[in-house]
Every structure is written in C-alpha cells, then in structure tokens.
Amino acid sequence: MTLQNGAKIHFIGVAGSGMSGIAKIFAAKGYNVTGSDLKMSAIIEDLEKLQIKVVNGHRAENIAGADLVIRSSAIGEDNCEIGAAKAQNIPVIQRAEALAILLKEKRSIAVAGTHGKTTTTSMLAFALQEMKLDPSYVIGAPLRNFGEGSRLGLGGEFIIEADESDGSFIHYFPTGAIITNLELDHVDNYETIEELEQLFENFIETVSDFIVISSDDPLLSKLKIPPSLTVIKVGFRESGQEKLDLTIKNVKLESNSSKADLLWQGNFLATLNLNIPGRHNIHNGALAVAAGIHLGFNGASLAQALSHFQGAARRFEIKSTFSGITVVDDYGHHPTELDVTLRAARNYLEKGELKPGRLIAIFQPHRFSRTASFYEEFARALSQADLVYLLDIYGAGEEVIDGVSSRMIAENFLELERVKLLSKEEVLDEILAIARSGDLIITMGAGDINLMSEEISLGLLDKKN
C-alpha cells in the first residue's frame, strides 16, 4: 500500500499501547493522524501533544476524509466506524498491517515468543540507541530510560515487539527475528501447543535473513526453519552435540541486579552487567546482544550499553520504598512469568540490605480462559509467596465462563491459610495495616492491577507522614 504525503490516517482504538505507538510514528512521518477510543487516558494527552486529534467514543463521522483506517484487534466488525469506512471504500487494515508498512523502509527485527518479548525488544532498542545508532522501535510498554515505547529514528534499524496472540505477526515480513521461548498462553485462540508451533513456523517463513533462538527451550528446537535463514543459537549450556553461537556462563544474581559472562563462538566476549534482577533477564539480554552482533555491531559495546538499561514499564518495576517496605509492579499473567518474577522477588529480599521480611503477592488473573486452563499452575507459582491476595478475574473483554473464578486458584494452594480472596478495597486496607519493614509487596497481572501498586505506595507514604 502506498500513502501520499499528508494522507489522513484514522486509528480506531488509538489509546492502546501498541496502537498509540504506531500512531505517533505515522504522525512523525508527516501524516495527518486522528483517532478514537472509548476510554480516555493519559496516553491521549501524549497523542494530543503531537497534534493527533482524538475523539472520545466511536461514531461514523469520525472517519470523514480518511484515506486509511487502522483498527485495533480489539475492535469488532460491527464497529460503526469500520462500517462507515467500508461504505465509503476507505481501506481498513489491522495494526500489524500498518506496522508492516513502516517496516519496509528499514532493516527490521521482530521479537516474538511467549515470555520476555517486551524486555528483549526494549534491550535491543536501548542498546542501539545508547550506541548512537538512533533506531526506530515499537514496544508494548515504555522504556523506563526514555519514558516512551515508540520512536521514529534516523538509523537503519526498526525493532518491534511481535505479539502472537492473534496471529497477526505474519504480516510483518521482517529482516530478522528473535524468538525467546514457546509455551501455550493465549488459549482463547490456540487450544494446543501444536497449533502454536505451526503459527510460529508460519511466522519464521516470513523472515528474510536471520533468526535468533534460545537453545534452552525444547519446543524451539522442534520448529522447522528454512535453510535460507542464518540461525543464531543462544543458551546457558551446550546441549548434546548442539553448538551455541552465544553461551551464557557464570551467572550471578544480586538483589536488584544480575550479571553473567558471554562467550561468542567459544571465546569470551563480555560480562553482561544488568541493573535489573533475574536469570531470565540475563537470557533476554543475551538474545538482544546476539541479534546485534549479527546486524554487524560490536558485541562488547552492546553488552556495555545494557549496563545502563533500567527496564521496561511494569516489568519488576519498583514503584516505591518507604520505611523499609518495597512495592513492585509486574505485568506477569502466565504461570511461568509469575514463577520467574517471584523467584527474582525472593532473591531481592534475601540479598537486600534489610533483614528479609515477607513476600506478599497480589494477583489479578487475566482472562477467564487462561484461568480455566492454568489455575493449578497459578497456584504452584504463587505458592512461593508468604502471603497471596487474589482479586477477581480481569476479563479483558472476554465473556464470563460459568464456574471459572479466582477461587479455583485458591483451592489449589496446599496451605490455604496463606491465600485470601478479597476485593481491591479490602486488600488495600489490609496491606496498609500489616505491612512492615523488610516486606516486598508485588502486584501482578495484565489488567488494571498496576493502579493498586500506586494506591499502596500513596497509602504507605501517608502512613509514614
């Protein structure tokens, strides 16, 4: 699709993190961008600062004069703006197809996988920016260093987070790809791991040059990769006869940092020092470094750049520390994500300066379908915490499934006295009453649970004063 300079582009559902990022880039390229959304938020204020007009609510007249309409995947076919556009023969495309238009102009790298996409994409984008290479990027969360999740740079690289949830990432046709891992997650769209494997194989077929994969994930090793692609393997260990391109050795985890040695094709490359915790983040950083090396950049410089990386929003984000109480917010919404995040939280407690207190987890399950599929696994992961509060399920627009609730998770705890089912208001009151020095309180989930971390922080501040 070819767009004329100054063409009018309208975004339906513009307030989403992914949609708003693309809207900003189209605006930066000189297009006349408008948008609409049912929910007005702080994101809208950022868009309007860029002269992007946003309307509250969906109405047919919102698309007047548009040359192209871009829709969020959350917008149904029955939307009045989509109907009006089709009646006027205005092209309507998905978010992924819009992003594909932008990628054609750059050397593009798509980061896919079930877990770690946001952090790995952020790491590669940040490292290139730190090295003054000025990349473009679109990421599902703001980088804490820059306060934004999208940018139109002057450099030759465009790095994107490639979400597999609706399968639309097959529209990107990137130069290269990173696949972090593979695990069943979006059970509302994919019922079996075999379906997911086929989806990722379809995605790989759209890649033109190279692919970086983790050798530590057994499912990734099963994927069929075209012989035309350069395959770069990254992992913590050699597996049988398999040789790694980048090997991670000598991992050391501190309370709020992590480090490891990186070996490129058997030779020492650099020590990766991260100011964010967790073995999983060492893994994410190594994948980013490997991709950068293949792009022709110095591996040691990439690793050094990541020593200044502060993380992405809602990825073990420390919201406050008052009177020895630490409040953390995290986007984790899959059992595996909860497991690695709570391990990092426990390590933070045990290796911190204060005498370790309790690990208190507040979890808001995301989607009824995910809860129904993984309630036992959620209970096992959350059992690492000393005290767990379960909120009601955040449906994310999904229809309620009869009999599916947070209680299913609670009933699978071996020690029922450590888990409580309460409302947000009840949790907030109880947390403020029981929190004491040394405790780490972590809010977890992909819904609006992040607002509670802010309420807890404000409550602790008021209590201190």
C-alpha positions in Angstrom: 0.0 0.0 0.0 1.3 3.5 -1.0 0.3 6.5 1.0 0.6 10.1 -0.3 2.4 12.7 1.7 0.0 14.3 4.2 -2.6 11.5 3.8 -5.2 11.3 6.6 -5.0 8.1 8.7 -7.6 7.3 11.4 -6.9 4.9 14.2 -9.9 3.1 15.9 -8.9 2.2 19.4 -5.9 4.5 19.4 -5.4 4.6 23.2 -4.0 1.1 23.3 -0.2 0.9 24.0 0.5 -0.7 20.6 -1.9 1.4 18.6 -0.7 4.7 20.1 2.9 3.9 19.4 2.2 3.4 15.7 0.0 6.5 15.6 2.9 8.5 16.9 5.3 7.2 14.2 2.9 7.9 11.4 2.4 11.4 12.8 6.2 11.9 13.0 6.4 10.9 9.3 4.1 13.8 8.4 0.8 12.1 8.0 -2.5 13.7 9.3 -3.4 11.3 12.1 -6.6 11.2 14.0 -8.1 8.6 16.4 -11.0 7.5 18.5 -11.3 5.4 21.7 -14.0 4.5 24.3 -11.6 5.1 27.1 -9.7 8.3 27.5 -6.4 8.1 29.4 -3.0 9.7 29.9 -2.0 8.2 26.6 -4.5 10.5 24.9 -2.7 13.5 26.4 0.6 12.4 24.9 -1.1 12.0 21.4 -2.7 15.4 21.5 0.7 17.0 22.3 1.8 15.7 18.9 -1.3 17.3 17.2 -3.1 14.0 16.9 -6.8 14.7 17.4 -8.5 12.0 19.5 -12.3 11.7 19.9 -14.0 10.1 22.9 -16.3 7.4 21.5 -16.9 5.7 18.2 -19.1 7.5 15.6 -19.3 7.1 11.8 -18.4 10.8 11.2 -15.0 10.2 12.9 -13.6 8.7 9.7 -14.6 11.6 7.5 -11.9 12.4 4.9 -9.7 9.5 5.9 -7.5 7.8 3.3 -6.8 4.8 5.5 -8.4 3.4 8.7 -6.3 1.3 11.1 -8.2 -0.8 13.6 -7.1 -2.4 16.9 -7.5 -6.2 17.1 -10.0 -5.5 20.0 -12.4 -3.7 17.6 -15.1 -5.9 16.2 -16.5 -5.9 12.6 -19.7 -4.4 13.9 -18.0 -1.2 14.9 -19.7 1.8 13.3 -16.5 3.4 12.1 -15.4 0.3 10.3 -18.9 0.1 8.7 -18.7 3.7 7.6 -15.2 3.3 6.1 -16.3 0.2 4.1 -19.3 2.0 2.9 -17.1 4.8 1.5 -14.5 2.3 0.1 -11.8 3.5 2.6 -9.2 0.8 3.2 -9.4 -0.8 6.7 -6.3 -2.7 7.9 -5.2 -4.2 11.2 -2.5 -2.7 13.4 0.0 -5.4 12.3 -0.5 -4.5 8.6 0.0 -0.8 9.4 3.3 -1.6 11.2 4.4 -3.7 8.2 4.1 -0.5 6.0 6.6 1.2 8.2 9.0 -1.7 8.4 9.6 -1.8 4.7 11.8 1.2 4.9 14.2 -0.2 7.4 16.2 -3.3 8.4 13.6 -4.7 10.7 13.9 -7.1 13.7 10.8 -8.7 15.2 10.9 -10.1 18.7 8.5 -12.9 19.3 7.9 -15.6 21.9 5.6 -16.3 24.8 7.6 -14.6 27.5 10.2 -11.8 27.6 9.2 -10.1 24.3 8.8 -6.6 25.8 12.1 -6.7 27.7 14.1 -8.2 24.9 12.8 -5.7 22.4 13.5 -2.9 24.8 17.0 -4.1 25.4 17.9 -4.3 21.7 16.3 -0.9 21.0 18.0 0.7 24.1 21.4 -0.7 23.3 21.4 0.6 19.7 20.1 4.0 21.0 22.8 4.1 23.6 25.4 3.4 20.9 24.1 6.5 19.0 22.6 4.4 16.2 19.2 6.0 16.5 16.9 3.0 15.8 13.1 3.1 15.3 11.0 0.9 17.6 7.5 0.0 18.7 7.3 -1.8 22.0 4.3 -2.8 24.1 5.5 -0.8 27.1 7.5 2.4 27.7 11.2 2.1 28.3 12.0 3.5 31.7 15.1 5.2 30.4 13.1 7.2 27.7 9.6 7.2 29.0 8.2 6.1 25.7 7.6 2.8 23.9 7.9 4.0 20.3 10.2 6.2 18.3 10.9 7.1 14.7 14.7 7.2 14.5 17.1 8.2 11.7 19.1 5.0 11.9 18.7 2.0 9.6 17.1 -0.4 12.1 13.4 -0.8 13.2 12.8 -3.1 16.2 9.3 -4.3 17.1 7.6 -6.5 19.6 5.8 -9.2 17.7 2.7 -10.4 19.6 1.5 -13.8 18.7 -1.9 -13.6 20.4 -4.0 -13.1 17.3 -1.5 -14.5 14.7 -1.2 -11.1 13.0 2.6 -11.0 13.3 2.8 -13.0 10.0 2.1 -9.6 8.2 5.5 -8.1 9.3 8.0 -9.9 6.9 11.0 -8.7 9.0 14.6 -8.9 8.1 15.4 -10.9 11.2 13.6 -12.3 14.3 14.3 -13.2 17.9 12.2 -16.0 19.4 12.6 -16.0 23.2 10.6 -19.2 24.0 7.4 -21.1 23.2 4.6 -22.0 25.6 0.8 -22.2 25.4 -0.7 -19.0 26.7 -3.5 -17.5 24.6 -5.8 -20.4 25.0 -8.7 -18.3 23.7 -7.1 -18.5 20.3 -5.0 -21.7 20.3 -6.1 -24.8 22.1 -2.9 -27.0 21.6 0.8 -26.4 21.6 0.8 -28.0 18.1 -1.3 -25.1 16.8 1.1 -22.6 18.3 4.1 -24.4 16.8 2.5 -24.2 13.4 1.8 -20.5 13.9 5.5 -19.8 14.7 6.7 -21.8 11.8 4.4 -19.7 9.6 6.0 -16.6 11.1 9.5 -17.9 10.6 8.7 -18.4 6.9 8.1 -14.6 6.6 11.7 -13.8 7.9 14.2 -13.0 5.2 17.7 -13.1 6.7 18.3 -14.5 10.3 16.7 -15.8 13.4 18.0 -15.8 17.0 16.6 -18.6 19.2 17.1 -19.9 22.7 18.6 -23.4 22.7 17.3 -23.8 26.3 13.7 -24.1 25.1 12.9 -27.6 23.9 10.0 -26.6 21.8 12.0 -24.1 19.8 14.4 -26.8 18.7 11.5 -28.6 17.1 10.5 -25.7 14.9 11.2 -26.1 11.1 13.5 -23.3 10.0 14.1 -22.7 6.2 17.7 -23.4 5.3 18.0 -20.0 3.7 18.0 -18.3 7.2 21.0 -17.9 9.4 20.2 -19.4 12.7 21.9 -17.9 15.8 21.6 -20.1 18.9 21.8 -18.7 22.5 21.7 -20.6 25.7 23.1 -21.3 29.2 24.6 -24.6 28.2 25.7 -26.8 25.4 23.1 -29.4 24.6 24.5 -32.7 23.4 26.1 -32.1 20.0 24.5 -28.7 19.6 26.9 -25.8 19.4 25.9 -22.4 20.6 26.8 -19.2 19.0 26.4 -17.3 22.2 26.9 -19.1 25.5 25.9 -17.7 28.9 28.3 -18.6 31.8 28.9 -17.7 35.4 25.6 -16.2 36.3 25.4 -14.2 39.5 22.2 -12.8 40.8 22.1 -10.0 43.3 19.0 -8.3 45.0 18.3 -5.8 42.2 20.9 -6.7 39.5 22.3 -9.7 37.6 25.5 -10.5 35.7 27.0 -13.2 33.5 29.8 -13.8 31.1 29.0 -14.1 27.4 31.0 -16.3 25.1 30.7 -15.8 21.3 31.5 -18.9 19.4 33.5 -20.2 22.4 35.5 -17.1 23.1 34.9 -14.6 25.9 33.0 -11.6 24.6 32.0 -9.5 27.6 30.5 -9.5 31.0 26.8 -8.6 30.9 26.0 -6.4 33.9 22.3 -5.6 34.3 20.7 -3.3 36.8 17.6 -5.4 36.7 17.2 -8.7 38.6 16.6 -12.3 37.4 18.2 -15.1 35.4 15.5 -14.6 32.8 16.7 -11.1 32.1 20.3 -12.3 31.5 18.7 -14.6 28.9 16.8 -11.7 27.4 19.9 -9.6 27.2 22.0 -12.3 25.6 19.4 -12.7 22.9 19.5 -9.0 22.2 23.3 -9.0 22.1 23.3 -11.9 19.7 20.9 -10.2 17.3 23.0 -7.0 17.4 26.2 -8.9 16.6 24.6 -10.4 13.5 23.5 -6.9 12.5 27.2 -6.0 12.4 27.5 -4.2 15.7 30.2 -4.8 18.3 29.1 -7.3 20.9 31.1 -5.9 23.8 29.7 -2.5 23.1 26.2 -3.9 23.1 26.7 -5.6 26.4 28.3 -2.4 27.9 25.3 -0.4 26.7 22.9 -2.7 28.5 24.6 -1.9 31.8 22.6 1.3 31.7 19.3 -0.3 30.9 16.6 0.4 33.5 14.0 -2.0 32.3 10.5 -1.6 30.7 7.5 -0.4 32.5 5.6 -3.0 34.6 8.5 -5.5 34.4 9.5 -5.9 38.0 9.1 -2.1 38.3 9.9 -0.8 41.8 7.2 1.7 42.5 8.3 2.9 46.0 10.4 2.1 49.1 9.0 3.6 52.3 10.1 2.6 55.9 11.9 -0.5 54.5 8.8 -1.7 52.6 9.3 -2.2 48.8 6.3 -2.0 46.4 6.8 -3.6 43.0 4.5 -3.9 40.0 4.8 -6.6 37.3 2.9 -7.4 34.1 3.2 -11.2 34.6 -0.1 -13.0 33.8 1.1 -16.5 32.9 2.2 -19.1 35.4 5.8 -19.2 34.0 6.0 -15.4 34.3 4.8 -15.5 37.8 7.3 -18.2 38.7 10.4 -16.4 37.4 9.2 -13.0 38.8 8.6 -14.3 42.3 12.0 -16.1 42.2 13.5 -12.7 41.4 11.4 -11.1 44.2 12.6 -13.7 46.7 16.2 -13.1 45.7 15.7 -9.4 46.1 14.5 -9.9 49.7 17.2 -12.4 50.7 20.1 -10.4 49.2 18.9 -6.9 50.1 20.4 -4.7 52.8 17.5 -5.2 55.3 16.6 -8.3 57.2 14.3 -10.2 54.8 10.6 -9.7 55.5 7.6 -11.3 53.8 7.0 -11.7 50.1 3.4 -10.6 49.6 1.8 -11.1 46.2 -1.4 -9.5 45.0 -2.5 -11.3 41.8 -5.3 -10.3 39.3 -5.9 -13.2 36.9 -6.2 -12.1 33.3 -9.0 -13.7 31.2 -11.4 -16.4 32.2 -10.0 -18.8 29.5 -6.4 -18.5 30.8 -7.6 -19.0 34.4 -9.6 -22.1 33.5 -6.6 -23.6 31.7 -3.8 -22.8 34.2 -5.4 -22.5 37.7 -3.3 -25.3 39.1 -0.1 -23.9 37.7 -1.0 -20.4 39.0 -1.4 -21.9 42.5 2.0 -23.6 42.3 3.8 -20.4 41.1 2.1 -18.2 43.7 2.9 -20.6 46.5 6.4 -19.1 46.5 5.0 -16.0 48.3 4.4 -15.9 52.0 1.0 -14.3 51.6 -1.2 -14.2 48.5 -4.2 -12.0 47.8 -6.3 -13.0 44.8 -8.5 -10.4 43.1 -11.4 -11.1 40.7 -10.6 -12.1 37.2 -9.9 -9.2 34.8 -11.9 -10.3 31.7 -10.3 -8.2 29.1 -13.5 -8.1 27.1 -13.8 -11.9 27.3 -17.2 -13.4 28.2 -17.6 -14.9 31.6 -17.2 -18.7 31.7 -19.6 -20.3 34.2 -17.8 -21.7 37.2 -14.4 -20.1 36.5 -13.2 -17.7 39.2 -10.1 -16.8 41.2 -11.4 -19.3 43.8 -10.2 -22.1 41.5 -6.6 -20.9 42.1 -7.1 -20.5 45.9 -8.5 -24.0 46.3 -5.3 -25.5 44.8 -3.0 -24.0 47.5 -1.6 -26.6 49.8 -1.6 -24.1 52.7 -5.0 -22.4 52.4 -4.2 -20.0 55.2 -1.7 -18.2 53.0 -4.2 -17.2 50.4 -7.1 -14.8 50.6 -9.9 -13.8 48.2 -10.7 -10.2 48.7 -11.8 -7.1 46.8 -9.3 -4.4 45.8 -10.6 -2.1 48.6 -10.2 -4.9 51.2 -6.7 -5.8 50.0 -5.6 -2.2 50.2 -6.9 -1.7 53.7 -5.3 -5.0 54.9 -1.9 -4.3 53.2 -1.6 -0.9 54.8 -2.5 -2.4 58.2 0.0 -5.3 58.1 3.0 -4.1 56.0 6.2 -3.8 58.0 9.9 -3.1 57.3 11.6 -5.7 55.2 8.4 -6.7 53.3 8.2 -6.8 49.5 4.7 -6.3 48.1 4.2 -7.1 44.5 1.1 -6.5 42.3 0.9 -8.9 39.3 -1.3 -9.1 36.3 -2.1 -7.7 32.8 -5.2 -5.8 33.8 -5.6 -2.7 35.9 -3.8 -4.1 38.9 -1.0 -1.6 38.4 -3.2 1.1 39.8 -3.2 -0.7 43.1 0.6 -0.5 43.3 0.2 3.2 43.1 -2.5 3.3 45.7 -0.4 1.2 48.1 2.6 3.4 47.6 0.5 6.5 48.3 -1.1 4.8 51.3 2.3 3.9 52.8 3.5 7.5 52.2 0.5 8.9 54.1 1.0 6.4 56.9 4.7 7.4 57.1 3.8 11.0 57.4 
